[in-house]
């Protein structure tokens, strides 16, 4: 069946795009071939007043490039990239030159190549459908809009709005599409075709479409000062945001800067040339891989048995109204669940309710929520000291103090209050789920649900299955986490689970480096230079040294054969130096400022083991090799289900730099053999620097955690 169907109504051609058997329309090579064949006829038609392009899928327009071909962009050569770029350009140039006015009807999301197709036409009318939007998200994949986006968009909406859309990668909603001139109007979906036809008639009668094309084909006409100012500001903002790690937004800016003051045809040549600088690059390959890993997690039920279905959850309970409990309860209520939040005293409940209101209030202030969202929250979130409120809950998340005896005591009381088939989920970050489940009447309905702080901002939820946790329980909690708008990753039970187990060697090594003579600034800068959002010393102060210390004790006991001793941390905790929350930890904290603290020096002096100097490369190795090796061990132990889950867990839970694709993809890019060779230099420091067997096998065989496909799909229009 064809993807494109042409009909004629009262002299107006209506070209409907509807990819057979697909939920969304995408631009693939076969679709381009089909469209070009149609254009051969459309270019010769003298009986048409105009052409309207629309989607045959209600609530959808064009999602962008075909996913299989998008995946191929990770492996293309510059020559292959140019073939695909030229194919897209040639097609859209033919659309732009049709001998009558053209209109795109956008009902739903229009992304990437879909938007570039739409802006090659004379007009766009968007629906008021809440899902409708137009965007160019290519820079989020390490690419630039390469089918005309960097040149046509500035000529339509102006340079500032074009820069915003292209470098930010965020779509414009209908109102903004109209306000910027990207769309002629926003109307209800059922009115799109009527308005599109009227627009063709009006433009044909007035000849306006010819004037629009003439302007679009000319240079934008900015003065040197205007161009210099716009680019200077944009480049500064992009560099500040990307820290130089993401080249695509800067390449996109270069394409705009070099091309917009040329005739459109010449500007498009600039775009093609610069687009090949990022296509097939390692950073783009990593970002595309993350895109696919994210899609995989969105579809993942959390269990391998596809016959298992999640149970329906109608009401949620949260035990604990502290920082984590209130955050989880807020997420549940904001997702539409009647939620019971229970703590032992009214003052704790009141504090939890205030935290919940502060989350929504903060979002109202920045325009991401409305006052009615606060009303909805308060109508769904019920705070109390009475645990009988859990009687009708389908899932209860326990989020009390990280004390095993206290948790077990709570389970014994709740078991007699909750429904027999209710699921108990613990938000513990360190305590064994298998061990905790022994104190629940039905261990198959006991699971870990580890949120990260702050809950309203952190995307990851570790779903930890104990030895007896059932598939149905896992699938139910995974589905629930997604309803909370989180990304769940299922892991097996072990000390530290996935993220904290891998984080611990990195945090410990930072302290060891201090003891050996490195400065705090050197250690933290090595991490941020690598791409981490903050250094490990500052991170410990932010998290809380007490949290780091007590959680670390659990992990250290489990993996004593490869843990370096850091009594410095314990001394700081005993002295009341808890980090940011107490005003002092490794550094002194005043508001948002972190300052060197002379009072810290006596603590360090007591544990100093040397006065070494380190090269930047040594600091990187010392911080990240133990982290990598522990990550590989989690794969060996079957804690993570696959390498993709592990990489995404660290990206979402730790802020591991996305441009590196995850710690295992970073290893692939460096080469397992090179990593093992580098580790030899540090072998005397202990087992934490001894490569695991899995890594040594990859090194000897030239293997990778993510093998390159032997037959990568071709890409091109």
N, C-alpha and C positions, 0 to 999 in steps of 0.2 A: 504493500500500500504506500502511496506517496505521502511525504510529510507536508507538501505544499499543495493547496487546492485553489484554483482561480475561478471565481464566478464574477458575473457582471450584473449590476443592478442599476438601472436608469443611467447607463453610460459610465458608471464608476466601477472600476475593477476592485474586487475584494479578494486579497490574497491571504488565505488562512493557513497558519503554520500549526501543525498538530502532529508531532512525532508519534507514529503508531506504537501502541503498547507501553508508552512511557508516561510517568506521572508529570514530568515537566518537559518543556522544549529545550533542547540544547543544540548548539551549532557543531555539527560533525562534518567530516569530509564528504560523506555521501549526501548530507543535506546541502552543503555548498554546491556540490555537483548538480543536484536537482534544481537548486535556486538559479544557478547560472544558465541551465537549459531553459528555464522559464523566462529569464531575462532576455534571451535571444528572441523570444516572441514579443515580450512586452516593449522592447525597444522599437519594434516596428509598428506597433499598434497606433493607428490614427483615429480610431473610433472611441478612445477612452478620454473622459474628462479628467480623470485622475486615478490614483491607486491608493487603496487603504490596506495596510498590513495589520493583521490582528492574530490573536492566538485562538486556537480551537479548544483550548483547555480553560474552563472557567476559573477565574482567580489566578491565572498564571500568564506570564508573557514569555520571556526567554531567560533561562537561568544562567546562560553563558556558554562556555565551551563544553563539549562532550567530556565527561569525566575520564574516559579511557584515553582520550587524546591529551587531556590536561596532564595526566600522569606521565605521558611521553615527554613532556617538556622538561622533565628532570634529566633527560638523557640526550637531548638534541645537540647536534653540532651547530656552529654558526651558519653553515650552508643550509642545513635542514631547517633551521629557524627562519632563514630568509625566504625559503620556499613557502612556508606556512604564512608568514607575514604578507608576502606579495599576494597570495591567494585571497586572503581576507580583504586586503586593500583593493584589489581589482574588482571583487564582487561588490563591495560597498560603494566604490566609485561608479560602477555601472548603475546601482540603485540611485545614487545621487544625481545622475545625469538623465534619468528617464524624462521623456518629452512632455510631461504634464505634472501637476502638483501631486505630492505624495504625503501621506499621513500615517503615523504609527499610533495604534490604539493600545495603550499600556494598562492592562487589567491584571495587577499583581506585580510580583518582583521582576525587575529588569536589571540583570547584572552583567558586568563585563562586556563580552562580545554582543550580548543582546542590546545593551545600551549603545554600543558603538554602531550597531545596525540601525537603531532607532534615530540616532543623530545624523545618520547619512541621509535621512529623509527630510522633507521640508518642515513638517510639523509633527508634534507629538501631543496627544490628548491622553491624560492619565485618569484613572478611575479614583473615586474616593474610598474604594475598598481599603480597609485598614492594613492589608498586606501589601498594597501597591507602593512601589518605590523605584527609584532609578539610581544606579551606582556603578562605579568603576573600582572594584576592590583589588585590582591586580597587584598593587604594591604590597598588599598583605601576603601575597604568594611570592614575593621577591621578583615580580615582573613589572612591566609598565603596560598601560593600555596600548596595544600595538596594532590595532585595526582602525586607527584614526582618532582615538580618544584624546590624545594629548594635543591634537591640532583642531579638531572640530569643536570640542567642548569649550575652549576659551573663546572661540568665535561666536558661540551661542550665548553663553552665560557670563562672559567676561573673565578676565584673568584671575581675579581673586576667588570667585566661586569655583572655577575650574581647578585651581590649586588646592582648595579645600577638599573637593571631592576626590581628586586623584591622589594626593599625598596622604590624606587621612584614610581613604578607602571606605568611608562610611556612606551609605546611600542617602539620597534626598527623599523625604516624604512628599506626598502630593502638594501640600501647601507651599513647600519650599521650591518644588519643581516649577510651579506657576510663578511664584514671586521672583525667581531668578531668570525667567524666560526660557527655561529648559522645556516647559510644556505650555501649550496654548491655553489649556484650561484643565480643571479637575471636575469631573462629573460622575454621577452614579453609574455603575457598570452597565445598567440597562440602557443608558443614554449615550454610551460611547459611539456606537455605530451611527446614530442619528446626528450627533455633533460632528463626527468625522465627515460624513457626507456633506453636511452644510458647509463645513470648512473648505472642502474641495470645490464646491459650487462657488463660494464667495471668492476664493483665491483665483480660480480660473477666470472669473468675471473681471476681477480687478487687476490681474497680472502680478499680484504681490509675490507669488512664488518665484517669479523670475528675479525680482529685486533681492529676495532673501538669498537666492543662490549666488547672485553676483557678489553680494557682501561676504558671504561665507567663503567664496573662492579667493578673495583678496587678502592681503596682509591685514592683521588686526589693527595696525596703525598706531601702536603705542609710541610715545616719545621715549627717547633713551632714558630720561629721568624716571618716567613711570615704570618702565621695564626694570630698571636697576633697583628701584625702591621695592617693587613687588617681589622680585627675586631675592633681594637681600634679606628682607623680613622672612620670607618663606624658608630660605636655606637655613637661616639661624634657628628657626623653630624646629625644622626637621632634624638638624644636627643635635640640638638639645634633647630631642625626644629619642632619637635612635642611637646616640652616643657613637655614631660612626660605624655601627655594626650592620646597618641595613642600607645597602647602596641603592635599591630600587627607587625610593622616593626622590633621591637626589638626581638619579638618571632621568626620571620623569620630569623633574624641574628643568633639567638641561634641555630636554626635548622641547618643552614649552618655550623656554627662553630663546633657543636657537631657531625655532620654527614659526612662532606666531607672527613675526613681522615679515615673513616671506609669503609669496603666493601659496595658497593651500597645497597645490601639487608639490611644491618644493618642501613645504613643511612636512608633508607626509613622507617624503624621502628621508628627511632628518629623523623622523620617528622610527622608521624601519631600521635605519643604521644603528641608532642608540638602543633600540629594543634588543638587538642581538648581543649587547654587552651583558645583559642579565639572564637571558634565556639559556638554560642549561648550566648555569653557574651553581657551585655547591650550596650557596645560601638559598637560592631559589629552589633547588632540589629538596633541601631540608624543610623549607616552609610549605612546599607542595606536599611533602610526606606528612607533615603535621595536619594539613587539611584533610588528607585521607584517613589519618589515624583518628581525627576528631569525628569524621563521618562514621567510621567503624564503631566508635564508642556510642554514638547516638543511636545506632541500630542494635547494639549488643544487649541481649537480655540478661547477661551475667552468668548464664549457664549454657553448657554445650547441648543439652537435650532440648531441642526445639519444640517438643511436645509440652514442656512445662510452661504453664501460664501464671502470671502474678495474681495474687488474690486482690480483691477490691479493698481499698482502704478508704473508709469514710471519715474516721476521726483519729486524730493523733494526740498522743500525750508526751510531755517532756518532764522528766524528773530533774529538778535543778533550775534555778532562775539566775544563775551566775552569768558570767560573760558568755560561756559557750551555750549553756541551756537557753538563755534568753535569745541568743542568736538563732539557735535551731528552731525554737518556738516561733520566732518572727518569720523565719523562712517558711514554716508550715502554714501559718495563718495567711501570709501574703500570697501563698499558692492556692488559697481557697479552702483549706481544711479547717473545720472546727478544731481548736487546739486547746488542750488543758495543760497549763504550766504550773507545776506544784513545787513548793519548797517548804522548809520547816518553820519559817517565821514570816509574819506579814511584811516585815521590813525588807526581807530578801525578795519576796514576791513583788513588792512595790518597786524595788530597784530594777527588777527584771522587766516590769511593764514599762518603766521609763526608758530602759535601753531599747525596747521594741519601738516605742514612739519616736525615740531619737533617730533610729534608722530611717523610718518613713519620713520624719520631719526633715532630715538632712536631704533626702531625695527630692522632697517638695521644693526646698530652697534652690536646688540646682536645676529644677524643671523636669526631673525624671519621674515625678509622681505628682498626683493631684490631691487636693484636700479630701476628696471622696475616698482615696486609698487609705487615708488615716481612719476614716469612719469604718471602712470595711475591715481593717485590721482589728480595731477595738471591738467590732461585733463578733469576730471569730476567735479572738485570743482571750481565754479566761484564766486569770491567775487565782491561785488558792493555796491553802496549807493542807487541804483535805485530799489525801491520796485516793479516796473513793471516787474522785472525779475521773480516774482511769478505768472505771468499770466498763464503760462502753467503747473504749479505745481499741482500735485494731492493731496499732503499733505504738509502743511506748519507747522513747529514747531516753536512756539514763545518762545524765550529764552532770553527775555530782563529783566531789573531790576524788582525785586519783589515789584512792586508798582501797585496797582489795577487801579488807574486812568490812568497811563501810558499805561498799557496793553489795557484797554478799548479804549483809543484814537487810538492805533495802529489797533485794530480790525475794527474800523469804517472806517479807510483809506483803509485797505486791502480788505474789503468786496466789494468795487467797482473795485478792480484790479484783484481779483482772479476768477477762474472759478466758476460758480454757484454751481457745485457739488463737489468742493474741500473740503477737511477736514482740519479744523483748530485744531491744538493740542497745548496745553499750557504746557510748562515745569515747571509751578509753583510748588513750594514745600509746599505751605500753603493756597493759596487763593481758595475759593470755585469754583469748575468747574461749578456747577449749576448756580451760580451767574454770572460768566464770560460769560457763554453761552447765557445769556439774551441779550448780546450785539453783538451776531452774527446772521446774517439773518436766518440761519438754525441751531437752537440749536441741532437738531438731528445729525448734522455733526460737533459737537464741543466735544472735549474729552481732558482729561489730559494725558500727556505723560511725566512722571516725571523720568528723568535720574538722576543718582547719580554721584557725583564727586570723582575721575576723570573718565570721561566718557569712556576713552579707557581701563580702568582697571575694572571698576565696572560692574558686570553682570546684575544687576536688572534694570528693567524699570517698574514702577508702571503705569498701564493704568487705569485712573480714569474715570468712567462713571458718567456723571451728570444725573439729573432727566429725561432729554429728549434725552440723547445720544442713538442713534440707535444701534441695534445689528450689523448691517453691518459696521458701523463706528468702533465699538469695534473690530470686527473680522479683519478689514483691518489694524488697527493700531497694533494689536497683531501680525499679519503676517509680518508687516513691521519691528517691533522690532526684530523678529526672523531673518529676512533678515540682520539686523544690527549685527547679532550674539549675541544678548542679550536674557535674559530670562524675558519675560513679565508676570506680575501677575495682574489680573483684580481686582480692588477694587471699592467700592462705595464711593461717595463723602462725606467727613467730614473734619473737621479741622485737619490738619496734615496727612490726608489720613491714610495709614496703618503704615508704618515704622516710620515716625516722630512722630506720635501720641503715639506709644509705646515707642519710644526712649526718649521722653520728660520727663516722670517721673523719669527715670534712671539718666538723666543728672541733673535734679533739685535736686534729693536726694543726689547726690554727693556734691553739693554746701551746702545743708543743713547740711551734715555731717561735712564739714569744719567749718561751723559756730558753730557747737556743740562741736568742739574740736578735731576732727580727723585730721591727717596730710594728705597732698596731696598724699604722697607716700603710706600711709596706704590704702587710698581709691583706688588709681590706682592699687596697688598690689592685692587688694581683687578682682578686676575685672579681671586682667590678670591671677590670680590664678584660677579663675572660668573658664577661657578659652577665654576671650575676647581678640582681637588682641591688644588693647591698653586700658588704663584706661579712665574713663569718664572726668577727669580733663584735661588730655593731649588731648583727643579727641576734647574738646571744643576749646583748643588753636589751634589745627590743622585746624578745620573747620572754625574758626574765631568767636570771641566772639560776634561781631556785628551780624553775621548770626544767631548764637544761640539765641541771645537776641531778635531780631526782629521776628524770626520765633516762638520763645517761647511765645511772647506776644499774637500771634494769637491763639496758642494752649491753653494758660492759660486762655484766655477770654472764650473760648468754654467750658472748663472743670473746671470752677472756683471753683466748690464745692470740688475738690480734688487736688488742686494745692497748694504747699507750696510756700510762698513768698521768693524770693531771690533777694533783691535789690542790693546785692553785684555785680551781673553781670552787671546791668545797670550802676553802678558807674565806673566799669572798662572800659566800652565802652565809657562813657562820658569823661574819662581821656585819651582816645586814645589808651588804652591797648587792642588791637584787637586780640592778640595771636601771633601765629608764623609769620604771615604776617607783623606785626608791630614791631616784635622783643621782645615784652613783652605782657603777658596776666596774667594768673595765675602764670606762670613761665617766666623766661627770656630765650630767644632762640638765640643761636649763631650757624648759619649754621644748622646742624642736631642735635646739642646738646640742651637739655632742662635742665636748671639749676635753682636752688632755687634763688629767687629774694627778697632781703630784702625790696625793695620798694613796694612789694605787701602787706606786713604785716599791714601797716596802714589802707589799704582798708578792710582787714579782721577784724581787731580790732574793727572797727566801727560797724560791724554787728555780732560780736561774741556773741553767746547766752549761752555758757557754756564751760567747759573744761573736757568733759567726755573722758573716755577711752573705746575702743570697742574691743571685741573679733573678730577674723576673721569670725566667724559664724554670728555675729551680722552685720558686714559690708556686708557680702553676702546677708543676709536677707533684709537689708535696701536698697540695690541697686536693687535687682532683684525681690522682692515681688511686689513693685509698678508697675514694668515693666510687670510682669506676669498678675497682676490684670487688667491692662489696655488692655493687649492682649485679655483677656477673654471678656472684655467689647466690644471689636471690633467684636467678634463673636456674642455676644448678640445683637449688633446693626446691624448685617448683613453686616458689612463693608468688611470683608474677606469672600470669597465664601465658604471656608471650612478650617478646622484646618491645613491641609497640605499646603495650600497656605500661611497661616499666618506664619507657621514655616519656609517655604522656603524664604519668604520675609525677615525675620529677618536674616537668614543665609546669603543670598546674599546681602542684603542691609546694614546690620550692622556688619557682621562678627560674628554673634552669633555662639558659638562653635559647629561645626558640630558633634563632638563626643557626644554631649548632645542631638542631634537629633532635636533641635529647642526648643523654650521656652515651648511649650505645651507638648512635649515629656519629657522634663525635669520635668514638673509638674507630668506627669504620673509616671515617675520613682521614684519621691519622695513620691507620693501618695497625692491625693487631700486632704484627711483628715489630713495628717501630715502638709501640707502647711497651711491649715486653722488654725490648732493648733498653728503653729509657729507665725502666724500673730496676734494672740491674744495678744502677748507680746508688740506689737507696736500699738495696737488699739487706744490708747490715742493720737497718733500723727495725727490722722485724717482719713478721708474717704479713702485716698489713700492706707491705710493698711487694709481696710475692704473688705473681699473677696466678689466678685460679686455673685449674686444668682446662676448663672450657676455652678460656682465652688462649692458652698455650697451643691447644689443638687448632684454633683458628689461625694463629700465627704461623704454625708449621705448614698448614694447608693453603694459606692465602685466602681463607674464608672470611665471611662477614656476617654480622648479625642480621643485616638486611641485604641479601644478595641482589645484585643487579639482574633484572630480568634478561634472559637470553634473547627473547624476541619482544623487545619493548614496542608498543604500538606506535605507528607512524603518526606524525602530527602535521596538519596543514589544511589550508582551505582550498 
